[in-house]
Amino acid sequence: MAETSAAGWNEPLEPDGIQGAARLAAWRTGAWRVAILVAAIVGVRLTYGVLLDNSGVIADVVARGPRWAYVAGAVGFFLANQLITMVRWRWLARAAGVKMTFSDVLTLAAAGEAGNLVMPGANGGDAVKLGMIARQRLPLGRLAVVTVTDRVVGLLGLLSVGCVAGAWQWSGASPAVRAIAATVAVLLAVAACVAWCLLHPQAVRLVRRVARLGPRWQAICGPVADVAELYGNRRGPLLGAVAVSAASQTCSLLAMFCSGQALVRDGAASVVATLLAGPLVLIATALPLPFGALGVTERVGQDLFASEGFAGGGLATLGYRFSQTLAIVLLVAGVWLYRFTRSQRKHGVVGNRSHDSLRI
């Protein structure tokens, strides 16, 4: 006898259910495409507004040309940020009981950064990274928790740099600058409290109780509890990771400063001003919008740096995005060349093959 729907209809459920699921899947796909298209249009419109507001500065840049030494400095600082971030991620993975070679970490980082260029938000590349981890049959659950922990540690380091910059210029700062410094301090306090609560033994026990509700809950909550317990018992690596994160985020903010100096010759933001307002600008890139919240980030940078009394903040943010893209292209090319050379050496010595027949 054919199965009927809950409403008591006599029609078979399976064909209608299949057609309904297909229509629902098509609607969801179309809705996502429309949402991404609308967000991209809004981002391009906001970016156009930033360029229009800085038309005079852009004309000066076109006439004189950018200062290429600062462009090189921005790319170099961003590559230094990426290298330190790789070391931090590997450090956290080792503390969670997962040992990985630096070559694997380098490949994952390059893939994640390449994904950040097109995925929504500045953290969208983590999905690409976790997809590669799943293909390599590594402990996906633990490394997913490590990736989230790495983002939290990165946020703590970023806000710590902003708090130091805010304290440095607090005495002679304007009310607008003090408001930015207070916002950064509040965000740091909230992030630190959340991190402390998640590592508390009571929170770990609560997660383990949830994991006993069924196999699906065990698959999700089990690795979370295991890694949280390891981090809770060994907080030294976490504190060290926060210090390393502060160093890497300082490099990222210095890349933003160099981007501003490369494009804006008169009235560009100082180092301290960039270290204070830069964290809020970089947090804006994490919004789940296409191309790292294109347009929104530039508008945030324009308004924040203007409140500090500096012109061309949106253009400096856009220049930072260009330097970041150039650095990621160099990073991906360097990782590919490194792995290709390493594969040639390995097969040339072990496999006794000619170099012309190698495939990677």
Buried (B, 14 or more C-beta within 10 A) or exposed (E): EEEEEEEEEEEEBEEEEEEEEEEEEEEEEEEEEEEEEEBBEBBBEBBEBBBEBBEEBBEBBEEEEBBEEBBBBBBBBBBBBBBBBBBBBBBBBEBBEBEBEEEBBBBBBBBBBBBBBEBBBBBBBBBBBBBBBEEEEBBBBBBBBBBBBBBBBBBBBBBBBBBBBBEEBEEEBEEEBBEBBEBBBEBBEEBBEEBEEBBEEEBBEEBBEBBEEEEEBBEBBBBBBBBBBBBBEEEEBBEBBBBBBBBBBBBBBBBBBBBBBBBBBEEBBBBBBBBBBBBBBBBBBBBEBBBBBBBBBBBBBBBBBBBBEBBBBBBBBBBBBBBBBBBBBBBBEEBEEBBEEEBBEEBEEEEEEEEEEBEE
